[in-house]
């Protein structure tokens, strides 16, 4: 099962009482803010959820598996997510204490 942006909007609409248009604007604004910060290389920490971090990969030597030819794999930026301890405990059936312990 997959949760989509539309599902998030629907949940906000149901729980908070915003109109669907307002809920959509809130969700879009949050994702745009997170995206802009990550583009700038800023770590995004959401307490009780986890951290989004952009890491720089340096260029490195590789090999074409079909020809054996040596190639250079260009440097790039990669996005990683590390779940918080609270989220990990919740996912594994532990109590959600909300204090990170």
Buried (B, 14 or more C-beta within 10 A) or exposed (E): EEEEEEEBBBEBBEEEEBEEEBBBEBBEEEEEEBEEBBEEEEEBEEEBBBBBBBEEEEEEEEEEEEEEEEEEEEEEEEEEEEEBBBBEBBEEEEEEEEEEE
